[in-house]
Amino acid sequence: MSKVILIVIYSAIGLSAGCGGEWQPEAQSQAQSTDSQPSAGSEAKPETKPAPQTPIAIKKAELGDDDPWNPEWDKLIEQSLPADLLSSKRERQVRDLCPRFNQMSEVDRRAFWAYFFQALAGAEAGLEPTTNVRHSDPEVAVIDPVTRRIARQEGLLQLAYMDSQRYGCDFDFEKDKALLEHDPERTILQPKNNLECGIKVLDKQLIANHQTLLSKSSYWVTLRPGGLSFAVFVKQLANMPAACGVSRFGHKSSEATSKPAPEAGNQPKGEDKAAAPEQPAEANKATSGGAPGAGAH
């Protein structure tokens, strides 16, 4: 009788261990297997490729700058692009710079945008992440509502703290005001924050405002055809990715400069209004001397 009782007790203990008790080797093994699996919501990063170097990057390297344009910035740009900027619907808006955009693979479209932002950073800031400028032109010498001072254009793409309000950029003036003016730790000067903000600005120009890439209403003066700043930008287009085909600005320039555009004070121009009709790009064709037919100033 006692043997029967012992057998019943041991059986009960075994069942308890298998139903929420401490010893569950099979359940533990299954949990470990599940943990090792990638989460269902994770997405693979898009394929990228390095963009060519702009003339200014090549020139700076020749002068001893070991890293004028960090290739990781290409990857950052290419992985941060929204689907709208990669759509074949953008062909009309970018064809002055990239005539074959509609026929290109997604990887090549990403590389085009990486080169575009490198050229823009070359024209705006000489590829220097800690560059900042305060302009005296009344059009751009406005009070920044974030800093409550006359706005400065800062970083690779010459942006302002007010862009954190207008475009949702990751700039933190409260943190930055305790740092030195050219401290690379300032959020507005960090290439990641500055370049990602530039993508948001451009996305609004092309998608929300339905403007072309080269527009008289662009945020960046360097993208407004006809001025001296535009001529500086055009010089950086000489090494456009081959997949784009030959654009009207894709000529080789022997005048690549390491200086940023002389008048590059950036503000969105009438972006809350209906987009003004674009000026014909033919008026800005490059001359045989390697610079576009920029208007006199």
PyMOL commands that set and color helices and strands:
alter all, ss='L'
color gray80, all
select helices_A, chain A and resi 2-18+25-35+55-62+71-80+83-86+88-94+101-103+106-125+163-166+173-176+191-208+221-223+228-235+242-244+281-284
alter helices_A, ss='H'
color red, helices_A
select strands_A, chain A and resi 132-133+143-144+149-150+153-154
alter strands_A, ss='S'
color yellow, strands_A
deselect
rebuild
show_as cartoon
